[in-house]
Amino acid sequence: MKLLSSALYGNSPIYLQNLLLSFWEYANSRKRYGIGYYRFLHQLSIMDERDSQAEQEFQDQELQALVQHAALHSPFYRELYRNKASEIQTAADLTQLPVITEMLFEQRIQEIRTQAQRKKEASTIHAAAGLSLPQLTNLDIQKQTAAIDHFRKQNGAINLEMKRATIYNGDFVPQTQTQGVFWRDIYYLNQRLYSAQHCREPFIEQVVRNLNEFRPDFIDGLPSAILTLSRFINDHRIILTFQPAAVFVETDILSETERLEIESAFGCMVRRWSMASDRSPFLYECASGNLHFNMRTGVLEFAECGKVLLTRFHTRGTPLIRLEIRDRLLPVSCPCVCGSAHPVVRRPAVPESEYLQSKSRGKVTSLYLATLQEKFREMAPAMQFVQNSLDEILIWIDGNAPLPFDSEQQIRQEMIQVFGADMRFTVRSREVKQMDLAESSGLIINNLNLNKRICPKECGME
């Protein structure tokens, strides 16, 4: 995408830039929209999520195929499992296999990759924090894309067939650009990309005006930018000339106020989904507003204190089996009123502030910070935002290696765009530690209320 961005930064007319994007997407479309995509999408479409027995049988079949594939083609799993792979018939049998920690996964990732993917080691991408990105086969990518598109289809949005507006966090529009268009078309995908960095003053009015002209059938993309667009539409009482089928936000953090803000602006339902990285579970929101784990994409085993073990089916290039991930989730024992057999999950109740305070822009909710964390997840496995004064926010980075200066600057620039340039942002690194959930203080900590002057009477000092 960086090479594409550099090409788009030239002085070419917009229609040529749109053609370039379309040709680039078409050349890469076989990775996402090959035969495997359409076959799997059709298979998902004819299945009934309310049939718990059929869903369990499908999950078991996918699990057997993944474990046997890993034991046959991955040197790591061949040594680890030996003759145990054939004994894994159901999700309950996974307890016979050893747990893989993030540290072990990172240390042995070259051996974990299957033989076909090991031949591509020269093209391996390493994140700044020292984490390797799992390599996936084209079929892996196609099935993951199909699972996401099936979720959208269940909510009235048919990808490729309907017009799609995506609030995109890429850098296809130069940040120094102050006029012109802040969007690009991908004709092949029937999609228009809007620059998330320009969904703010003084450009936001042009973006909203263009959305009205484009009239998309559904909207997805960066949650914080979508929320900013919604507030602008509501504050200025703008009447849109279209009504999308749904707005999809890729986050599992969304307050009721934020949901109402988006739904009021676009006149449609909001649906959450989350698969933040290649080591995260696929979570989606049902019509009843509950968060489900998509058991067609893997197996989730729940441990103490919200810890989970993830097995992801569509990872044959770099199999993920019983990986202890950083995400924390708890099972909900009550069945969902939507009737789905997919398990309902929730985040552990940890102390977490609802917002941080911008000196000039007011409250900034956790949704913005969660989006920022997802953007930099590969270089910073975990982030925490602490505010002790109105002038400064401290950003803790958990990682296995010091964060490069350029990466720190990127994070500061993102914070400036959200909070304003009249505040300081200090980035500090700390080593990754296996902390107990009780010791964790959540994504953000707002200590502003703790700095109030205490009355002597409240302390018993008269």
C-alpha positions as CSV (number, residue, x, y, z in Angstrom):
1,M,0.0,0.0,0.0
2,K,2.9,2.3,0.6
3,L,4.0,2.0,-3.0
4,L,0.5,2.7,-4.1
5,S,0.3,5.7,-1.8
6,S,3.5,7.2,-3.3
7,A,2.1,6.8,-6.8
8,L,-1.1,8.5,-5.7
9,Y,0.8,11.4,-4.2
10,G,1.8,12.6,-7.7
11,N,0.0,15.2,-9.7
12,S,-2.1,12.7,-11.7
13,P,-5.7,13.6,-12.2
14,I,-8.1,12.0,-9.7
15,Y,-9.7,9.7,-12.3
16,L,-6.3,8.3,-13.1
17,Q,-5.6,7.7,-9.4
18,N,-9.0,5.9,-9.2
19,L,-8.1,3.7,-12.1
20,L,-4.7,2.9,-10.5
21,L,-6.4,1.9,-7.3
22,S,-8.9,-0.3,-9.2
23,F,-6.2,-2.0,-11.2
24,W,-4.2,-2.6,-8.0
25,E,-7.2,-4.1,-6.2
26,Y,-8.1,-6.2,-9.3
27,A,-4.5,-7.6,-9.4
28,N,-4.8,-8.5,-5.7
29,S,-8.4,-9.6,-5.8
30,R,-7.6,-13.3,-6.2
31,K,-6.2,-13.3,-2.7
32,R,-9.5,-12.3,-1.3
33,Y,-12.2,-13.1,-3.9
34,G,-11.1,-16.4,-5.4
35,I,-13.1,-19.5,-5.8
36,G,-12.6,-20.4,-2.1
37,Y,-14.3,-17.1,-1.1
38,Y,-17.4,-17.8,-3.1
39,R,-17.6,-21.5,-2.1
40,F,-17.2,-20.7,1.6
41,L,-19.6,-17.7,1.4
42,H,-22.2,-20.0,-0.1
43,Q,-21.6,-22.7,2.5
44,L,-22.1,-20.1,5.3
45,S,-25.3,-18.8,3.7
46,I,-27.1,-22.2,3.6
47,M,-26.2,-22.9,7.3
48,D,-28.5,-22.1,10.2
49,E,-26.9,-20.5,13.2
50,R,-29.7,-21.6,15.4
51,D,-29.0,-25.3,14.7
52,S,-26.5,-26.0,17.6
53,Q,-25.8,-29.6,16.5
54,A,-25.0,-28.6,12.9
55,E,-22.8,-25.7,14.1
56,Q,-20.9,-28.0,16.5
57,E,-20.4,-30.6,13.8
58,F,-19.1,-28.0,11.4
59,Q,-16.7,-26.7,14.0
60,D,-15.4,-30.2,14.8
61,Q,-14.8,-30.9,11.1
62,E,-12.9,-27.7,10.6
63,L,-10.9,-28.4,13.8
64,Q,-9.9,-31.9,12.6
65,A,-8.8,-30.6,9.3
66,L,-6.6,-27.8,10.8
67,V,-5.0,-30.1,13.4
68,Q,-4.2,-32.8,10.9
69,H,-2.9,-30.2,8.4
70,A,-0.6,-28.6,11.0
71,A,0.8,-32.0,12.2
72,L,1.5,-32.9,8.6
73,H,2.9,-29.7,7.2
74,S,4.3,-27.7,10.1
75,P,7.7,-28.9,11.6
76,F,6.7,-27.4,15.0
77,Y,3.4,-29.1,15.3
78,R,4.7,-32.4,13.9
79,E,7.2,-32.5,16.7
80,L,4.7,-31.2,19.3
81,Y,1.8,-33.5,18.6
82,R,3.5,-36.6,17.3
83,N,0.6,-39.2,17.2
84,K,-2.0,-37.1,19.0
85,A,-3.4,-35.3,16.0
86,S,-5.6,-38.2,15.0
87,E,-7.2,-38.3,18.5
88,I,-8.6,-34.8,18.1
89,Q,-12.2,-35.3,17.0
90,T,-14.1,-32.5,18.8
91,A,-13.4,-29.2,20.4
92,A,-13.5,-30.8,23.8
93,D,-10.6,-33.0,22.8
94,L,-8.3,-29.9,22.5
95,T,-7.4,-30.2,26.2
96,Q,-5.2,-33.1,25.2
97,L,-2.9,-30.7,23.3
98,P,-0.4,-28.4,24.9
99,V,-1.0,-24.6,25.3
100,I,1.1,-22.3,23.1
101,T,2.2,-19.0,24.7
102,E,2.7,-15.8,22.7
103,M,6.4,-15.9,23.6
104,L,6.8,-19.5,22.3
105,F,4.8,-18.7,19.2
106,E,7.1,-15.8,18.4
107,Q,10.3,-17.8,19.1
108,R,9.3,-20.7,16.9
109,I,7.2,-19.0,14.2
110,Q,9.5,-20.1,11.4
111,E,8.9,-23.7,12.4
112,I,5.2,-23.1,13.0
113,R,4.7,-22.0,9.4
114,T,3.7,-24.8,7.1
115,Q,6.2,-26.0,4.4
116,A,4.6,-24.0,1.6
117,Q,4.8,-20.8,3.6
118,R,8.4,-21.4,4.8
119,K,9.5,-21.0,1.2
120,K,8.3,-17.4,1.4
121,E,10.4,-16.5,4.4
122,A,12.3,-13.8,2.4
123,S,9.1,-11.8,2.2
124,T,8.3,-12.1,6.0
125,I,7.2,-8.8,7.5
126,H,8.3,-8.0,11.1
127,A,6.6,-5.5,13.2
128,A,8.5,-2.8,15.0
129,A,7.9,-4.4,18.4
130,G,9.6,-7.6,17.2
131,L,6.3,-9.5,16.5
132,S,6.2,-11.5,13.3
133,L,3.1,-11.3,11.2
134,P,1.6,-14.8,10.6
135,Q,1.7,-15.7,6.9
136,L,-1.7,-16.9,5.5
137,T,-2.4,-18.8,2.4
138,N,-4.7,-17.2,-0.2
139,L,-7.4,-19.7,0.8
140,D,-7.0,-18.5,4.5
141,I,-7.6,-14.9,3.4
142,Q,-10.5,-15.8,1.2
143,K,-12.3,-17.7,4.0
144,Q,-11.7,-14.9,6.5
145,T,-13.1,-12.3,4.0
146,A,-16.1,-14.6,3.3
147,A,-16.9,-14.9,7.0
148,I,-16.8,-11.1,7.4
149,D,-18.9,-10.5,4.3
150,H,-21.5,-13.1,5.5
151,F,-21.8,-11.2,8.7
152,R,-22.5,-8.0,6.7
153,K,-25.0,-9.9,4.4
154,Q,-26.9,-11.0,7.5
155,N,-27.4,-7.3,8.2
156,G,-28.6,-6.3,4.7
157,A,-25.2,-5.4,3.1
158,I,-24.0,-7.4,0.2
159,N,-20.4,-6.6,-0.5
160,L,-19.3,-6.2,-4.2
161,E,-22.9,-5.9,-5.3
162,M,-23.9,-2.8,-3.2
163,K,-22.2,0.6,-3.0
164,R,-19.8,0.7,-0.1
165,A,-18.3,3.7,1.7
166,T,-15.3,2.9,3.7
167,I,-13.7,5.4,6.1
168,Y,-10.1,4.2,5.6
169,N,-7.1,4.9,7.8
170,G,-4.6,4.6,5.0
171,D,-2.4,7.4,3.7
172,F,-3.6,7.6,0.1
173,V,-4.4,11.3,0.5
174,P,-1.4,13.4,1.6
175,Q,-1.9,15.0,5.1
176,T,-0.6,18.3,3.7
177,Q,-3.4,18.4,1.1
178,T,-5.8,21.1,2.1
179,Q,-8.2,21.2,-0.8
180,G,-9.6,19.0,-3.5
181,V,-11.0,15.5,-2.8
182,F,-10.3,13.4,0.2
183,W,-11.6,10.1,-1.3
184,R,-10.7,7.6,-4.0
185,D,-12.9,5.1,-5.9
186,I,-12.2,1.4,-6.4
187,Y,-14.5,0.7,-9.3
188,Y,-13.9,-3.1,-9.3
189,L,-15.1,-3.3,-5.7
190,N,-17.9,-0.8,-6.0
191,Q,-16.3,1.0,-3.1
192,R,-15.3,4.6,-2.3
193,L,-12.5,5.1,0.3
194,Y,-12.7,8.2,2.4
195,S,-9.5,9.4,4.2
196,A,-10.1,9.0,8.0
197,Q,-7.4,11.6,8.6
198,H,-9.6,14.2,6.8
199,C,-12.8,13.4,8.6
200,R,-12.3,16.5,10.8
201,E,-12.2,20.2,10.5
202,P,-11.8,21.9,8.1
203,F,-12.3,19.1,5.6
204,I,-15.3,17.3,7.2
205,E,-18.0,19.3,5.4
206,Q,-16.6,18.3,2.0
207,V,-16.6,14.6,3.1
208,V,-20.2,14.7,4.3
209,R,-21.3,16.5,1.1
210,N,-19.6,13.9,-1.0
211,L,-21.2,11.1,1.0
212,N,-24.6,12.6,0.2
213,E,-23.6,12.6,-3.5
214,F,-22.2,9.0,-3.5
215,R,-25.3,7.6,-1.6
216,P,-23.7,4.4,-0.3
217,D,-25.7,1.3,0.5
218,F,-23.6,0.6,3.6
219,I,-20.8,2.2,5.5
220,D,-17.8,0.7,7.4
221,G,-14.4,1.7,8.5
222,L,-12.6,3.4,11.4
223,P,-15.0,3.8,14.3
224,S,-13.6,7.1,15.7
225,A,-13.9,8.8,12.2
226,I,-17.4,7.5,11.7
227,L,-18.4,8.9,15.1
228,T,-16.8,12.2,14.3
229,L,-18.8,12.3,11.0
230,S,-22.0,11.4,12.9
231,R,-21.5,14.2,15.4
232,F,-20.9,16.8,12.6
233,I,-24.1,15.6,10.8
234,N,-26.2,15.8,14.0
235,D,-24.7,19.1,15.3
236,H,-25.4,20.8,12.0
237,R,-28.8,19.1,11.5
238,I,-27.8,17.8,8.1
239,I,-30.5,15.7,6.3
240,L,-28.8,13.0,4.3
241,T,-30.3,12.0,0.9
242,F,-29.7,8.3,1.5
243,Q,-30.3,5.7,4.2
244,P,-27.7,2.9,4.3
245,A,-28.7,-0.6,5.3
246,A,-26.2,-0.5,8.2
247,V,-23.1,1.0,9.6
248,F,-20.4,-1.5,10.6
249,V,-17.8,-0.5,13.1
250,E,-14.8,-2.7,13.8
251,T,-14.6,-2.5,17.6
252,D,-16.1,-4.3,20.6
253,I,-16.2,-1.0,22.6
254,L,-19.1,1.2,21.8
255,S,-21.1,3.1,24.4
256,E,-24.9,3.5,24.1
257,T,-24.4,7.3,23.6
258,E,-22.0,6.7,20.7
259,R,-24.3,4.1,19.1
260,L,-27.2,6.6,19.3
261,E,-25.1,9.3,17.8
262,I,-24.3,7.1,14.7
263,E,-27.8,5.7,14.3
264,S,-29.3,9.2,14.6
265,A,-27.0,10.6,11.9
266,F,-27.4,7.8,9.3
267,G,-30.9,6.6,10.2
268,C,-29.9,2.9,10.4
269,M,-28.6,0.2,12.7
270,V,-25.0,0.0,13.9
271,R,-23.4,-3.4,14.0
272,R,-20.1,-4.1,15.8
273,W,-17.5,-6.7,14.8
274,S,-13.9,-7.2,15.7
275,M,-10.9,-9.2,14.5
276,A,-8.2,-6.8,15.5
277,S,-5.2,-8.9,14.4
278,D,-4.3,-12.3,13.0
279,R,-4.1,-13.5,16.6
280,S,-7.6,-12.3,17.7
281,P,-11.0,-14.0,17.7
282,F,-13.8,-13.1,15.3
283,L,-16.4,-11.4,17.4
284,Y,-19.7,-10.0,16.0
285,E,-22.8,-8.3,17.3
286,C,-26.2,-9.9,16.7
287,A,-29.5,-8.2,16.2
288,S,-30.1,-8.3,20.0
289,G,-27.0,-6.3,20.7
290,N,-25.0,-9.1,22.2
291,L,-21.4,-10.0,21.2
292,H,-20.9,-13.5,19.9
293,F,-17.8,-15.5,19.1
294,N,-18.1,-16.9,15.5
295,M,-17.5,-20.6,16.1
296,R,-17.3,-21.2,12.4
297,T,-14.0,-19.5,12.4
298,G,-12.4,-21.3,15.4
299,V,-12.6,-22.5,18.9
300,L,-12.4,-20.3,22.0
301,E,-11.4,-21.9,25.4
302,F,-12.0,-19.9,28.5
303,A,-9.6,-20.0,31.4
304,E,-9.4,-18.2,34.7
305,C,-9.5,-14.4,35.0
306,G,-10.7,-13.9,31.5
307,K,-7.8,-15.6,29.8
308,V,-8.6,-17.4,26.6
309,L,-7.0,-19.9,24.3
310,L,-7.7,-19.3,20.6
311,T,-7.7,-21.8,17.8
312,R,-8.3,-20.0,14.4
313,F,-9.4,-22.2,11.5
314,H,-8.3,-20.1,8.6
315,T,-4.6,-20.0,9.5
316,R,-3.2,-22.9,7.5
317,G,-0.2,-20.9,6.5
318,T,0.7,-20.3,10.1
319,P,-1.6,-22.5,12.2
320,L,-2.9,-21.0,15.5
321,I,-3.9,-23.8,17.8
322,R,-4.5,-23.3,21.5
323,L,-2.7,-20.0,21.5
324,E,-2.9,-18.0,24.8
325,I,-3.7,-14.5,23.4
326,R,-3.7,-11.1,25.0
327,D,-7.5,-10.6,24.6
328,R,-9.5,-11.1,27.7
329,L,-13.1,-12.5,27.4
330,L,-15.6,-14.1,29.7
331,P,-18.4,-16.5,28.6
332,V,-22.0,-15.6,29.1
333,S,-24.0,-18.7,30.2
334,C,-27.4,-17.4,29.3
335,P,-28.6,-18.2,25.7
336,C,-29.0,-15.2,23.5
337,V,-32.6,-14.2,22.5
338,C,-31.5,-14.0,18.9
339,G,-31.3,-17.9,18.9
340,S,-27.8,-18.2,17.6
341,A,-25.8,-21.2,18.8
342,H,-22.6,-19.2,18.7
343,P,-21.4,-18.4,22.3
344,V,-22.0,-15.0,23.8
345,V,-19.0,-13.3,25.3
346,R,-18.2,-10.1,27.2
347,R,-15.2,-8.2,28.4
348,P,-14.1,-8.6,32.0
349,A,-15.3,-5.9,34.4
350,V,-12.0,-4.0,34.9
351,P,-11.7,-0.5,36.2
352,E,-11.8,1.7,33.1
353,S,-12.6,5.4,32.7
354,E,-15.2,6.3,30.2
355,Y,-13.1,9.1,28.7
356,L,-10.0,11.3,28.7
357,Q,-10.2,15.1,28.6
358,S,-8.9,17.2,25.7
359,K,-7.9,20.7,26.7
360,S,-9.7,22.4,23.8
361,R,-12.0,19.7,22.4
362,G,-13.8,18.2,25.5
363,K,-14.2,14.5,26.2
364,V,-12.5,11.8,24.1
365,T,-14.2,8.5,24.8
366,S,-12.4,5.1,25.0
367,L,-13.6,4.3,21.4
368,Y,-11.1,6.7,20.0
369,L,-8.3,5.2,22.1
370,A,-9.3,1.6,21.3
371,T,-9.1,2.4,17.6
372,L,-5.7,4.0,18.0
373,Q,-4.5,0.9,19.9
374,E,-5.8,-1.4,17.1
375,K,-4.0,0.7,14.5
376,F,-0.6,0.3,16.2
377,R,-1.2,-3.2,17.6
378,E,1.5,-4.8,15.5
379,M,4.3,-2.5,16.7
380,A,2.8,-2.1,20.2
381,P,1.1,-5.2,21.5
382,A,-0.6,-3.3,24.3
383,M,-1.1,0.4,25.1
384,Q,-2.4,2.2,28.1
385,F,-3.4,5.9,28.2
386,V,-3.0,7.7,31.6
387,Q,-4.1,11.3,32.2
388,N,-2.9,13.0,35.4
389,S,-3.3,16.6,34.2
390,L,-5.3,18.5,31.6
391,D,-2.1,19.4,29.8
392,E,-0.5,16.0,29.3
393,I,-1.4,12.3,28.5
394,L,1.1,9.5,29.2
395,I,1.1,6.6,26.8
396,W,2.5,3.3,28.0
397,I,3.7,0.9,25.4
398,D,4.0,-2.8,26.3
399,G,6.4,-4.6,24.0
400,N,9.4,-6.9,23.7
401,A,11.6,-4.2,22.2
402,P,12.0,-0.4,22.5
403,L,9.7,1.5,20.2
404,P,11.5,3.3,17.4
405,F,11.5,7.1,17.4
406,D,9.5,7.2,14.2
407,S,6.8,5.0,15.6
408,E,6.6,7.2,18.7
409,Q,6.2,10.2,16.5
410,Q,3.4,8.5,14.6
411,I,1.5,7.8,17.8
412,R,2.0,11.5,18.9
413,Q,0.6,12.7,15.6
414,E,-2.4,10.5,15.9
415,M,-3.0,11.9,19.4
416,I,-2.6,15.5,18.2
417,Q,-5.3,14.9,15.6
418,V,-7.7,13.6,18.2
419,F,-6.9,15.8,21.2
420,G,-5.4,18.9,19.6
421,A,-2.0,20.5,19.5
422,D,-2.3,22.3,22.8
423,M,-1.4,19.2,24.8
424,R,1.7,17.1,25.5
425,F,1.9,13.4,24.8
426,T,4.7,11.4,26.5
427,V,5.3,7.9,25.1
428,R,7.1,5.4,27.4
429,S,7.9,1.7,27.0
430,R,7.7,-1.1,29.5
431,E,8.5,-4.8,29.2
432,V,5.6,-7.2,28.5
433,K,4.8,-9.0,31.8
434,Q,2.3,-11.8,32.5
435,M,0.2,-9.6,34.8
436,D,-2.8,-11.0,36.6
437,L,-6.1,-9.4,35.5
438,A,-6.6,-7.8,38.9
439,E,-3.4,-5.9,38.4
440,S,-4.5,-4.5,35.0
441,S,-6.1,-1.0,35.0
442,G,-7.7,-1.1,31.6
443,L,-7.1,0.8,28.4
444,I,-7.4,4.3,29.9
445,I,-6.9,5.8,33.3
446,N,-8.4,9.2,34.0
447,N,-6.9,10.6,37.3
448,L,-8.2,14.2,36.8
449,N,-11.0,13.7,39.4
450,L,-8.4,12.5,41.9
451,N,-6.6,15.9,41.7
452,K,-9.4,17.9,43.3
453,R,-8.6,19.8,46.5
454,I,-10.0,17.9,49.5
455,C,-11.9,19.8,52.1
456,P,-10.3,19.5,55.6
457,K,-13.7,18.4,57.0
458,E,-13.7,15.4,54.6
459,C,-10.4,14.3,56.2
460,G,-11.5,14.9,59.7
461,M,-9.1,17.8,60.2
462,E,-11.1,20.7,61.6
